[in-house]
């Protein structure tokens, strides 16, 4: 609904998204499909985030519910059936605008169950597999997880070293950060 105040709307949406995510998570866990469902949901989330026209089309009252479901089957037919069914339920319940929130909630539940945390690692060049593994084991222990799922972003402004963001925590061992700290010490 568009007639609610911004804050109340987002709260009710996140509550609903959490309910759908929990239901999908339990289903995926019962059928040993957790990894597949999570992988497919990541793809779905990316598609929805990058295509605002798709969201607008699926939320439009001009298209019938059946046509919207047909579009979902055409676009995501290769995805796990649990994911496709969830998207169709979201269309039926007029909550397709919450698909990104559902995917995010699902990832959080899945990560908790597996002892994984998502991490963004900023570096001056792409990380090797060995570097990813070393970062994962070193920093996962610091935050009490078994491993990190690393998303690597290239940032030449770091000059060297890395900056890691895990949730709202940042670990910065980049050359630029060290230079900034040194500059502050020298200035006083």
BADOLUM-39388 format. One record per residue: residue number from 1; residue in one letter; chain; y, x, z of N, C-alpha, C, O in turn. Coordinates in Angstrom, 3 decimals. Each point is the difference from the previous one (the first is absolute). Layout:
<sites>
<NUM,A,A,<Y,X,Z>,<Y,X,Z>,<Y,X,Z>,<Y,X,Z>>
...
</sites>
This chain:
<sites>
<1,X,A,<-1.192,0.842,0.000>,<1.192,-0.842,0.000>,<1.241,0.877,0.000>,<0.043,1.041,0.655>>
<2,X,A,<0.972,-1.481,-1.405>,<1.245,0.758,-0.055>,<1.043,-0.564,0.944>,<1.119,0.510,0.058>>
<3,X,A,<-1.462,-1.548,0.681>,<0.995,-0.649,0.859>,<-0.014,0.538,1.427>,<0.654,-0.570,0.873>>
<4,X,A,<-1.379,1.648,-0.617>,<-0.021,0.539,1.354>,<0.875,1.255,0.088>,<0.288,0.655,-1.001>>
<5,X,A,<0.116,-0.352,2.212>,<0.825,1.188,0.224>,<-0.845,1.245,-0.270>,<-1.209,0.007,0.234>>
<6,X,A,<1.860,1.040,-0.728>,<-0.690,1.227,-0.400>,<-1.018,0.508,0.995>,<-1.127,0.322,-0.374>>
<7,X,A,<1.505,-0.248,1.624>,<-0.888,0.572,1.002>,<-1.213,-0.897,0.259>,<-1.128,0.492,0.050>>
<8,X,A,<1.341,-1.786,0.112>,<-1.128,-0.914,0.259>,<-0.945,-0.028,-1.190>,<-1.217,-0.073,0.170>>
<9,X,A,<1.770,0.130,-1.367>,<-0.833,0.000,-1.198>,<-0.934,1.204,-0.007>,<-1.205,-0.139,-0.206>>
<10,X,A,<1.770,1.319,0.432>,<-0.809,1.206,-0.071>,<-1.052,0.012,1.110>,<-1.102,0.509,-0.201>>
<11,X,A,<1.428,-1.057,1.355>,<-0.969,-0.052,1.094>,<-1.160,-0.912,-0.380>,<-1.160,0.367,0.183>>
<12,X,A,<1.460,-1.558,-0.714>,<-1.083,-0.917,-0.359>,<-0.807,0.568,-1.159>,<-1.216,-0.183,-0.063>>
<13,X,A,<1.892,0.872,-0.857>,<-0.736,0.595,-1.115>,<-0.932,1.097,0.511>,<-1.153,0.080,-0.425>>
<14,X,A,<1.644,0.767,1.337>,<-0.852,1.087,0.469>,<-1.174,-0.549,0.814>,<-1.093,0.566,-0.037>>
<15,X,A,<1.307,-1.657,0.766>,<-1.084,-0.624,0.759>,<-1.057,-0.544,-0.961>,<-1.197,0.196,0.212>>
<16,X,A,<1.639,-0.874,-1.257>,<-0.937,-0.531,-0.988>,<-0.711,1.143,-0.723>,<-1.214,-0.048,-0.196>>
<17,X,A,<1.961,1.066,-0.197>,<-0.589,1.145,-0.699>,<-1.080,0.645,0.868>,<-1.060,0.389,-0.489>>
<18,X,A,<1.350,-0.283,1.776>,<-0.965,0.601,0.929>,<-1.274,-0.843,0.058>,<-1.104,0.544,0.008>>
<19,X,A,<1.256,-1.879,0.033>,<-1.173,-0.884,0.044>,<-0.879,0.185,-1.237>,<-1.220,0.123,0.109>>
<20,X,A,<1.856,-0.104,-1.297>,<-0.759,0.176,-1.241>,<-0.658,1.379,-0.027>,<-1.149,0.134,-0.421>>
<21,X,A,<1.876,0.888,0.870>,<-0.533,1.362,0.005>,<-1.204,0.110,0.939>,<-0.999,0.635,-0.338>>
<22,X,A,<1.098,-1.253,1.510>,<-1.111,0.035,0.968>,<-1.227,-0.690,-0.587>,<-1.114,0.513,0.110>>
<23,X,A,<1.312,-1.667,-0.727>,<-1.131,-0.731,-0.597>,<-0.660,0.843,-1.097>,<-1.225,0.106,-0.055>>
<24,X,A,<2.042,0.488,-0.811>,<-0.537,0.823,-1.080>,<-0.687,1.247,0.558>,<-1.048,0.410,-0.498>>
<25,X,A,<1.637,0.187,1.523>,<-0.567,1.191,0.637>,<-1.378,-0.309,0.584>,<-0.947,0.758,-0.210>>
<26,X,A,<0.833,-1.868,0.940>,<-1.277,-0.370,0.607>,<-1.069,-0.240,-1.064>,<-1.152,0.408,0.151>>
<27,X,A,<1.558,-1.078,-1.226>,<-0.916,-0.279,-1.099>,<-0.469,1.307,-0.649>,<-1.192,0.194,-0.237>>
<28,X,A,<2.129,0.681,-0.040>,<-0.323,1.288,-0.632>,<-0.905,0.833,0.898>,<-0.936,0.643,-0.474>>
<29,X,A,<1.221,-0.657,1.774>,<-0.801,0.772,0.953>,<-1.432,-0.548,0.078>,<-0.962,0.768,0.011>>
<30,X,A,<0.830,-2.089,0.043>,<-1.327,-0.628,0.080>,<-0.861,0.341,-1.207>,<-1.220,0.125,0.117>>
<31,X,A,<1.856,0.026,-1.280>,<-0.743,0.251,-1.238>,<0.051,1.474,-0.423>,<-0.305,0.330,-1.147>>
<32,X,A,<0.689,0.550,2.072>,<0.099,1.444,-0.291>,<0.812,0.293,-1.266>,<-0.385,0.836,-0.818>>
<33,X,A,<1.497,-1.526,0.674>,<0.853,0.157,-1.181>,<1.397,0.528,0.360>,<0.921,-0.074,-0.813>>
<34,X,A,<-0.769,0.598,2.018>,<1.312,0.392,0.499>,<0.725,0.962,-0.947>,<1.157,-0.228,-0.350>>
<35,X,A,<-1.828,1.289,-0.057>,<0.637,1.009,-0.860>,<0.391,-0.595,-1.347>,<1.090,0.269,-0.504>>
<36,X,A,<-1.980,-1.083,-0.085>,<0.287,-0.594,-1.310>,<1.175,-0.969,0.073>,<0.896,0.020,-0.844>>
<37,X,A,<-0.918,-0.863,1.864>,<1.073,-0.986,0.154>,<1.330,0.708,0.233>,<1.020,-0.376,-0.578>>
<38,X,A,<-1.037,1.396,1.423>,<1.251,0.720,0.283>,<0.549,0.668,-1.260>,<1.201,-0.054,-0.267>>
<39,X,A,<-2.078,0.675,-0.495>,<0.417,0.666,-1.233>,<0.605,-1.011,-0.984>,<1.052,0.252,-0.589>>
<40,X,A,<-1.717,-1.380,0.421>,<0.501,-1.025,-0.918>,<1.315,-0.589,0.499>,<0.900,-0.276,-0.794>>
<41,X,A,<-0.787,0.083,2.105>,<1.248,-0.537,0.555>,<1.169,0.960,-0.201>,<1.134,-0.434,-0.205>>
<42,X,A,<-1.405,1.732,0.262>,<1.058,0.987,-0.268>,<0.522,-0.160,-1.426>,<1.205,0.054,-0.242>>
<43,X,A,<-2.130,-0.251,-0.698>,<0.386,-0.213,-1.402>,<0.810,-1.293,-0.149>,<1.042,-0.025,-0.657>>
<44,X,A,<-1.538,-1.035,1.275>,<0.689,-1.297,-0.070>,<1.411,0.135,0.577>,<0.967,-0.493,-0.580>>
<45,X,A,<-0.865,1.161,1.718>,<1.299,0.193,0.651>,<0.958,0.738,-0.928>,<1.167,-0.372,-0.120>>
<46,X,A,<-1.668,1.426,-0.538>,<0.836,0.773,-0.909>,<0.466,-0.871,-1.173>,<1.167,0.045,-0.390>>
<47,X,A,<-2.077,-0.827,-0.159>,<0.350,-0.875,-1.130>,<1.088,-0.984,0.416>,<0.968,-0.203,-0.734>>
<48,X,A,<-1.122,-0.405,1.901>,<0.987,-0.989,0.456>,<1.340,0.650,0.336>,<1.053,-0.578,-0.268>>
<49,X,A,<-1.087,1.776,0.853>,<1.252,0.674,0.349>,<0.772,0.427,-1.248>,<1.230,-0.026,-0.017>>
<50,X,A,<-1.964,0.417,-1.025>,<0.646,0.510,-1.208>,<0.353,-1.095,-1.003>,<0.734,0.260,-0.953>>
<51,X,A,<-1.237,-1.473,1.146>,<0.233,-1.080,-0.966>,<0.570,-1.240,0.679>,<-0.730,-0.937,0.322>>
<52,X,A,<2.029,0.945,-0.111>,<0.631,-1.155,0.651>,<-0.121,-1.256,-0.874>,<0.002,-1.121,0.509>>
<53,X,A,<-0.108,1.322,-1.833>,<-0.162,-1.161,-0.900>,<-1.318,-0.712,0.279>,<-0.075,-1.229,-0.039>>
<54,X,A,<-0.961,2.013,0.322>,<-1.303,-0.594,0.298>,<0.088,-0.863,1.247>,<-0.498,-1.126,0.016>>
<55,X,A,<1.133,1.651,1.035>,<0.157,-0.766,1.231>,<0.786,-1.278,-0.270>,<-0.359,-1.076,0.480>>
<56,X,A,<1.437,1.207,-1.255>,<0.829,-1.169,-0.303>,<-0.810,-1.042,-0.776>,<0.105,-1.197,0.263>>
<57,X,A,<-0.907,1.659,-1.214>,<-0.795,-0.914,-0.814>,<-1.035,-0.725,0.864>,<-0.193,-1.208,-0.133>>
<58,X,A,<-0.465,1.955,1.014>,<-1.044,-0.598,0.840>,<0.578,-0.900,1.098>,<-0.704,-0.852,0.542>>
<59,X,A,<1.975,1.042,-0.219>,<0.644,-0.848,1.004>,<0.690,-1.206,-0.647>,<0.398,-0.938,0.691>>
<60,X,A,<-0.260,0.970,-2.001>,<0.728,-1.055,-0.716>,<-0.729,-1.342,0.032>,<-1.210,-0.062,-0.217>>
<61,X,A,<1.950,-1.006,0.488>,<-0.610,-1.336,-0.030>,<-0.276,-0.477,-1.435>,<-0.675,-1.010,-0.203>>
<62,X,A,<1.194,1.733,-0.776>,<-0.186,-0.396,-1.408>,<-1.433,0.202,-0.469>,<-0.475,-0.717,-0.880>>
<63,X,A,<-0.218,1.696,1.467>,<-1.391,0.244,-0.376>,<-0.922,-0.762,0.944>,<0.241,-0.066,1.206>>
<64,X,A,<-1.294,-0.506,-1.768>,<-0.963,-0.712,0.838>,<-0.795,1.002,0.827>,<-0.107,1.176,-0.348>>
<65,X,A,<-0.434,-1.663,1.428>,<-0.814,0.833,0.883>,<-1.197,0.564,-0.770>,<-0.371,1.160,0.181>>
<66,X,A,<-0.228,-1.986,-1.039>,<-1.150,0.457,-0.783>,<0.384,1.129,-0.954>,<-0.750,0.961,-0.169>>
<67,X,A,<1.917,-1.085,-0.449>,<0.460,1.051,-0.926>,<0.286,1.298,0.764>,<-0.280,1.090,-0.501>>
<68,X,A,<0.827,-1.204,1.693>,<0.275,1.184,0.828>,<-1.318,0.697,0.371>,<-0.095,1.227,-0.042>>
<69,X,A,<-0.911,-2.021,0.402>,<-1.297,0.564,0.359>,<-0.642,0.676,-1.214>,<-0.649,1.038,0.125>>
<70,X,A,<0.839,-1.637,-1.287>,<-0.519,0.569,-1.243>,<0.654,1.363,-0.250>,<-0.666,0.956,-0.396>>
<71,X,A,<1.969,-0.885,0.631>,<0.725,1.270,-0.151>,<-0.557,1.056,0.951>,<-0.192,1.153,-0.384>>
<72,X,A,<-0.064,-1.553,1.618>,<-0.571,0.922,0.997>,<-1.342,0.525,-0.492>,<-0.272,1.197,0.088>>
<73,X,A,<-0.574,-2.100,-0.612>,<-1.318,0.421,-0.505>,<0.153,0.954,-1.184>,<-0.753,0.965,-0.121>>
<74,X,A,<1.729,-1.233,-0.756>,<0.232,0.871,-1.159>,<0.488,1.377,0.444>,<-0.473,1.022,-0.497>>
<75,X,A,<1.411,-0.999,1.426>,<0.600,1.265,0.435>,<-0.921,0.813,0.911>,<-0.083,1.222,-0.123>>
<76,X,A,<-0.603,-1.904,1.030>,<-0.763,0.705,1.029>,<-1.502,-0.312,-0.060>,<-0.699,0.127,1.005>>
<77,X,A,<0.216,-0.525,-2.153>,<-1.405,-0.377,-0.162>,<-0.981,1.089,0.374>,<-1.125,-0.288,0.408>>
<78,X,A,<1.549,1.565,-0.547>,<-0.890,1.121,0.330>,<-0.003,0.313,1.500>,<-0.825,0.782,0.473>>
<79,X,A,<1.735,-1.388,0.260>,<0.106,0.268,1.438>,<-1.155,-0.653,0.762>,<-0.708,-0.860,-0.525>>
<80,X,A,<0.544,1.283,1.750>,<-1.012,-0.569,0.877>,<0.202,-1.514,0.082>,<1.135,-0.457,0.138>>
<81,X,A,<-2.212,-0.332,-0.221>,<0.125,-1.464,0.048>,<0.724,-0.511,1.255>,<0.697,-1.012,-0.061>>
<82,X,A,<-0.858,1.706,1.199>,<0.703,-0.412,1.214>,<1.516,0.093,-0.195>,<0.751,-0.843,0.491>>
<83,X,A,<-0.314,1.871,-1.209>,<1.437,0.185,-0.264>,<0.501,-1.104,-0.924>,<1.034,-0.614,0.261>>
<84,X,A,<-1.767,0.366,-1.336>,<0.385,-1.042,-0.957>,<0.060,-1.357,0.702>,<0.949,-0.758,-0.202>>
<85,X,A,<-1.954,0.446,1.023>,<-0.017,-1.278,0.721>,<1.183,-0.112,0.956>,<0.596,-1.069,0.130>>
<86,X,A,<-0.256,2.168,0.538>,<1.142,-0.009,0.919>,<1.291,-0.282,-0.758>,<0.835,-0.778,0.462>>
<87,X,A,<-0.667,1.407,-1.622>,<1.199,-0.245,-0.811>,<0.069,-1.471,-0.425>,<1.076,-0.596,-0.019>>
<88,X,A,<-2.219,0.025,-0.317>,<-0.025,-1.397,-0.416>,<0.300,-0.944,1.173>,<0.656,-1.027,-0.172>>
<89,X,A,<-1.141,1.387,1.351>,<0.325,-0.796,1.192>,<1.497,0.082,0.287>,<0.624,-1.004,0.344>>
<90,X,A,<-0.047,2.199,-0.486>,<1.440,0.157,0.203>,<0.790,-0.865,-0.985>,<1.055,-0.531,0.346>>
<91,X,A,<-1.559,0.393,-1.557>,<0.662,-0.885,-0.979>,<-0.124,-1.445,0.452>,<0.984,-0.740,-0.007>>
<92,X,A,<-2.186,0.333,0.400>,<-0.214,-1.381,0.468>,<0.923,-0.343,1.173>,<0.548,-1.101,0.068>>
<93,X,A,<-0.386,2.035,0.834>,<0.796,-0.243,1.204>,<1.490,0.309,-0.203>,<0.789,-0.056,0.943>>
<94,X,A,<-0.420,0.381,-2.187>,<1.401,0.327,-0.342>,<0.522,1.173,0.834>,<1.130,-0.016,0.487>>
<95,X,A,<-1.981,1.029,-0.338>,<0.371,1.192,0.768>,<-0.222,1.285,-0.808>,<-0.148,1.079,0.575>>
<96,X,A,<0.125,-1.197,-1.899>,<-0.239,1.180,-0.836>,<1.098,1.048,0.192>,<-0.218,1.184,-0.259>>
<97,X,A,<1.404,-1.623,0.714>,<1.088,0.954,0.261>,<-0.327,0.937,1.168>,<0.726,0.966,0.235>>
<98,X,A,<-1.798,-1.237,0.490>,<-0.367,0.827,1.147>,<-1.130,0.978,-0.315>,<-0.543,0.633,0.905>>
<99,X,A,<0.188,-0.507,-2.183>,<-1.144,0.842,-0.362>,<0.213,1.460,0.418>,<-0.950,0.652,0.434>>
<100,X,A,<2.156,-0.135,-0.554>,<0.271,1.388,0.397>,<-0.182,0.154,1.518>,<-0.573,0.984,0.467>>
<101,X,A,<1.065,-1.963,0.287>,<-0.143,0.037,1.460>,<-1.471,-0.097,0.407>,<-0.426,0.673,0.939>>
<102,X,A,<-0.346,-1.495,-1.631>,<-1.438,-0.131,0.288>,<-0.690,1.347,-0.252>,<-0.808,0.452,0.812>>
<103,X,A,<1.132,0.178,-1.935>,<-0.608,1.295,-0.335>,<0.366,1.059,1.040>,<-0.840,0.814,0.384>>
<104,X,A,<2.086,-0.827,0.065>,<0.456,0.961,1.008>,<-0.728,-0.218,1.323>,<-0.463,0.951,0.629>>
<105,X,A,<0.367,-2.218,-0.212>,<-0.709,-0.338,1.248>,<-1.475,0.406,-0.091>,<-0.568,0.537,0.951>>
<106,X,A,<-0.040,-0.804,-2.112>,<-1.409,0.346,-0.198>,<-0.192,1.506,0.140>,<-0.937,0.450,0.660>>
<107,X,A,<1.825,0.333,-1.281>,<-0.098,1.464,0.068>,<0.100,0.473,1.446>,<-0.715,0.917,0.405>>
<108,X,A,<1.596,-1.536,0.371>,<0.154,0.357,1.411>,<-1.298,-0.271,0.755>,<-0.465,0.854,0.755>>
<109,X,A,<-0.121,-2.030,-0.950>,<-1.265,-0.347,0.668>,<-1.119,0.960,-0.409>,<-0.765,0.477,0.839>>
<110,X,A,<0.686,-0.207,-2.126>,<-1.039,0.882,-0.524>,<0.161,1.417,0.543>,<-0.977,0.637,0.394>>
<111,X,A,<2.211,-0.150,-0.376>,<0.262,1.343,0.532>,<-0.408,0.097,1.464>,<-0.624,0.975,0.419>>
<112,X,A,<0.987,-2.007,0.363>,<-0.360,-0.008,1.426>,<-1.518,0.059,0.169>,<-0.510,0.760,0.823>>
<113,X,A,<-0.205,-1.562,-1.605>,<-1.454,-0.060,0.112>,<-0.652,1.331,-0.364>,<-1.042,0.360,0.548>>
<114,X,A,<1.661,0.365,-1.474>,<-0.588,1.250,-0.482>,<0.600,1.247,0.646>,<-0.431,1.118,-0.284>>
<115,X,A,<1.429,-1.310,1.155>,<0.638,1.157,0.636>,<0.835,0.818,-0.963>,<0.077,1.223,0.114>>
<116,X,A,<0.551,-1.908,-1.071>,<0.801,0.665,-1.033>,<1.462,-0.391,0.166>,<0.312,-1.105,0.445>>
<117,X,A,<0.578,2.017,-0.806>,<1.431,-0.320,-0.055>,<0.517,0.377,-1.384>,<-0.454,0.977,-0.595>>
<118,X,A,<1.398,-1.753,0.091>,<0.642,0.337,-1.271>,<1.095,1.014,0.278>,<0.754,-0.140,0.962>>
<119,X,A,<-0.667,1.156,-1.802>,<1.022,1.035,0.169>,<0.639,0.316,-1.348>,<-0.671,0.066,-1.030>>
<120,X,A,<1.985,0.128,1.069>,<0.711,0.465,-1.177>,<0.289,1.468,0.230>,<0.626,0.368,0.995>>
<121,X,A,<-1.077,0.468,-1.907>,<0.242,1.440,0.120>,<0.923,0.417,-1.139>,<-0.337,-0.122,-1.177>>
<122,X,A,<1.516,0.622,1.563>,<0.973,0.464,-0.971>,<-0.176,1.509,-0.141>,<-0.010,0.723,0.996>>
<123,X,A,<-0.128,-0.251,-2.224>,<-0.169,1.426,-0.249>,<0.739,0.369,-1.287>,<0.402,-0.871,-0.771>>
<124,X,A,<-0.232,2.178,0.554>,<0.731,0.444,-1.190>,<-0.873,-0.026,-1.244>,<0.509,0.044,-1.120>>
<125,X,A,<-1.832,-0.114,1.312>,<-0.954,-0.053,-1.114>,<-1.188,-0.851,0.433>,<-0.183,-0.240,1.194>>
<126,X,A,<-0.629,-0.221,-2.151>,<-1.170,-0.809,0.375>,<-0.936,0.775,0.924>,<-0.247,1.189,-0.203>>
<127,X,A,<-0.267,-1.874,1.215>,<-0.936,0.605,0.949>,<-1.378,0.138,-0.638>,<-0.417,-0.851,-0.787>>
<128,X,A,<-0.284,1.925,1.130>,<-1.388,0.154,-0.449>,<-0.888,-0.857,0.915>,<0.446,-0.467,1.048>>
<129,X,A,<-1.689,0.270,-1.450>,<-0.936,-0.771,0.825>,<-0.220,0.679,1.352>,<-0.096,-0.668,1.029>>
<130,X,A,<0.018,1.996,-1.040>,<-0.186,0.743,1.252>,<1.197,-0.185,0.932>,<-0.168,-0.173,1.207>>
<131,X,A,<1.384,0.210,-1.778>,<1.205,-0.189,0.810>,<0.037,-1.412,0.586>,<0.356,-0.189,1.164>>
<132,X,A,<-0.724,-0.792,-1.973>,<-0.049,-1.387,0.489>,<-0.962,-0.117,1.175>,<0.315,-0.622,1.015>>
<133,X,A,<-1.510,1.235,-1.165>,<-1.018,-0.063,1.051>,<0.497,0.681,1.278>,<-0.204,-0.513,1.101>>
<134,X,A,<0.858,1.674,-1.251>,<0.499,0.733,1.168>,<1.091,-0.795,0.711>,<0.016,-0.074,1.229>>
<135,X,A,<0.888,-0.516,-1.995>,<1.079,-0.808,0.587>,<-0.594,-1.213,0.708>,<0.398,-0.344,1.113>>
<136,X,A,<-1.354,-0.295,-1.774>,<-0.633,-1.190,0.575>,<-0.647,0.312,1.338>,<0.223,-0.713,0.978>>
<137,X,A,<-1.027,1.776,-0.924>,<-0.698,0.276,1.263>,<0.966,0.445,1.091>,<-0.162,-0.383,1.158>>
<138,X,A,<1.165,1.187,-1.507>,<0.939,0.492,1.014>,<0.866,-1.120,0.573>,<0.166,-0.100,1.216>>
<139,X,A,<0.383,-0.738,-2.087>,<0.945,-1.010,0.479>,<-0.690,-1.272,0.492>,<0.559,-0.710,0.837>>
<140,X,A,<-1.750,0.408,-1.331>,<-0.730,-1.177,0.490>,<-0.270,0.161,1.494>,<0.143,-0.953,0.766>>
<141,X,A,<-0.535,2.162,-0.352>,<-0.268,0.262,1.415>,<1.254,-0.214,0.836>,<-0.078,-0.540,1.104>>
<142,X,A,<1.243,0.961,-1.620>,<1.250,-0.129,0.753>,<0.334,-1.453,0.320>,<0.618,-0.294,1.023>>
<143,X,A,<-1.037,-0.619,-1.915>,<0.329,-1.415,0.223>,<-1.214,-0.823,0.428>,<0.066,-1.228,0.053>>
<144,X,A,<-1.174,1.905,0.252>,<-1.180,-0.693,0.509>,<-0.785,-0.779,-1.036>,<-0.611,-1.019,0.323>>
<145,X,A,<0.616,1.481,-1.558>,<-0.777,-0.646,-1.069>,<-1.065,0.965,-0.496>,<0.024,1.190,0.316>>
<146,X,A,<-0.968,-1.725,-1.105>,<-1.056,0.853,-0.553>,<0.456,0.706,-1.272>,<-0.394,1.137,-0.261>>
<147,X,A,<1.231,-1.821,-0.535>,<0.490,0.624,-1.230>,<1.266,-0.693,-0.479>,<0.383,-1.059,0.497>>
<148,X,A,<0.249,1.685,-1.470>,<1.207,-0.560,-0.607>,<-0.279,-0.327,-1.460>,<-0.716,0.733,-0.682>>
<149,X,A,<1.281,-1.832,0.208>,<-0.009,-0.309,-1.424>,<1.353,0.473,-0.515>,<1.032,-0.598,0.304>>
<150,X,A,<-1.044,1.663,-1.075>,<1.244,0.678,-0.372>,<0.528,-0.453,-1.360>,<-0.713,-0.029,-1.003>>
<151,X,A,<1.998,-0.323,1.022>,<0.735,-0.253,-1.241>,<0.962,1.176,-0.133>,<0.851,0.211,0.864>>
<152,X,A,<-0.984,0.547,-1.935>,<0.797,1.213,-0.190>,<1.212,-0.294,-0.893>,<-0.143,-0.523,-1.105>>
<153,X,A,<1.332,0.868,1.602>,<1.217,-0.143,-0.793>,<0.652,1.361,-0.156>,<0.099,0.774,0.952>>
<154,X,A,<0.341,-0.499,-2.164>,<0.624,1.292,-0.296>,<1.495,-0.095,0.310>,<0.683,-0.920,-0.450>>
<155,X,A,<-0.186,1.891,1.231>,<1.410,0.048,0.378>,<0.470,1.458,-0.048>,<-0.156,0.735,0.975>>
<156,X,A,<0.736,-0.315,-2.115>,<0.435,1.395,-0.149>,<1.085,0.408,0.999>,<0.185,1.191,0.249>>
<157,X,A,<0.532,-2.156,0.324>,<1.076,0.330,0.937>,<-0.530,0.596,1.314>,<0.779,0.522,0.797>>
<158,X,A,<-2.082,-0.597,-0.570>,<-0.588,0.572,1.219>,<0.003,1.531,-0.030>,<-0.082,0.646,1.044>>
<159,X,A,<0.177,-0.073,-2.246>,<-0.024,1.450,-0.237>,<-1.375,0.616,0.241>,<-0.393,0.916,-0.723>>
<160,X,A,<-0.330,-1.386,1.699>,<-1.338,0.488,0.328>,<-0.497,-0.758,1.217>,<0.762,-0.746,0.615>>
<161,X,A,<-2.026,0.924,-0.255>,<-0.548,-0.720,1.145>,<-0.242,-1.453,-0.340>,<-0.001,-0.385,-1.169>>
<162,X,A,<-0.208,-0.431,2.213>,<-0.276,-1.432,-0.210>,<0.713,-0.844,1.050>,<0.389,0.483,1.063>>
<163,X,A,<-0.234,-1.761,-1.401>,<0.475,-0.997,0.959>,<-1.009,-1.133,-0.054>,<-0.353,-0.475,-1.079>>
<164,X,A,<-0.112,0.042,2.250>,<-1.031,-1.045,0.073>,<0.554,-1.197,0.751>,<0.584,0.134,1.075>>
<165,X,A,<-0.778,-1.303,-1.661>,<0.398,-1.236,0.664>,<-1.249,-0.837,0.221>,<-0.692,-0.377,-0.946>>
<166,X,A,<0.414,0.092,2.227>,<-1.141,-0.838,0.378>,<0.585,-1.137,0.820>,<0.413,0.196,1.142>>
<167,X,A,<-0.380,-1.379,-1.726>,<0.658,-1.124,0.668>,<1.467,0.335,0.176>,<0.689,0.302,-0.975>>
<168,X,A,<-0.194,-0.353,2.225>,<1.404,0.326,0.235>,<0.170,1.419,0.555>,<1.090,0.366,0.439>>
<169,X,A,<-2.159,0.429,-0.458>,<0.075,1.380,0.475>,<0.155,0.949,-1.184>,<-0.636,-0.172,-1.040>>
<170,X,A,<1.497,1.180,1.216>,<0.219,0.991,-1.054>,<-0.247,1.395,0.568>,<0.534,0.366,1.047>>
<171,X,A,<-1.351,0.399,-1.760>,<-0.253,1.397,0.338>,<0.603,0.816,-1.144>,<-0.438,-0.117,-1.145>>
<172,X,A,<1.436,0.936,1.450>,<0.728,0.701,-1.058>,<-0.088,1.506,0.189>,<0.621,0.559,0.904>>
<173,X,A,<-1.397,0.095,-1.766>,<-0.084,1.465,0.030>,<0.510,0.572,-1.323>,<-0.419,1.073,-0.433>>
<174,X,A,<1.338,-1.820,-0.201>,<0.537,0.457,-1.283>,<1.015,1.121,0.229>,<0.598,0.105,1.071>>
<175,X,A,<-0.417,0.718,-2.085>,<0.961,1.098,0.071>,<1.413,-0.549,0.178>,<0.795,0.557,0.757>>
<176,X,A,<-0.480,-1.657,-1.460>,<1.348,-0.574,0.115>,<0.279,-0.476,1.428>,<1.122,0.150,0.485>>
<177,X,A,<-2.117,-0.720,0.193>,<0.187,-0.450,1.386>,<0.186,1.204,0.927>,<0.828,-0.026,0.911>>
<178,X,A,<-1.610,1.080,-1.157>,<0.141,1.205,0.820>,<1.386,0.623,-0.185>,<0.607,0.468,0.963>>
<179,X,A,<-0.107,-0.465,-2.211>,<1.346,0.523,-0.270>,<1.065,-0.845,0.698>,<0.964,0.533,0.550>>
<180,X,A,<-1.148,-1.864,-0.577>,<0.946,-0.898,0.685>,<0.023,0.283,1.500>,<1.070,0.045,0.608>>
<181,X,A,<-2.260,0.148,-0.003>,<-0.058,0.289,1.429>,<0.669,1.337,0.323>,<0.705,0.134,1.000>>
<182,X,A,<-0.942,0.846,-1.864>,<0.598,1.313,0.196>,<1.525,-0.070,-0.111>,<0.727,0.625,0.773>>
<183,X,A,<-0.262,-1.406,-1.760>,<1.439,-0.183,-0.202>,<0.642,-0.624,1.240>,<1.074,0.427,0.423>>
<184,X,A,<-1.728,-1.436,0.159>,<0.509,-0.666,1.203>,<0.077,0.969,1.173>,<0.950,-0.026,0.782>>
<185,X,A,<-1.977,0.893,-0.669>,<-0.011,0.990,1.088>,<1.153,0.997,-0.163>,<0.649,0.375,0.976>>
<186,X,A,<-0.406,0.044,-2.210>,<1.047,0.981,-0.268>,<1.382,-0.583,0.234>,<0.891,0.686,0.502>>
<187,X,A,<-0.707,-1.957,-0.866>,<1.293,-0.659,0.169>,<0.224,-0.308,1.475>,<1.121,0.085,0.501>>
<188,X,A,<-2.190,-0.440,0.180>,<0.089,-0.259,1.437>,<0.187,-1.382,0.289>,<0.093,-0.379,1.167>>
</sites>
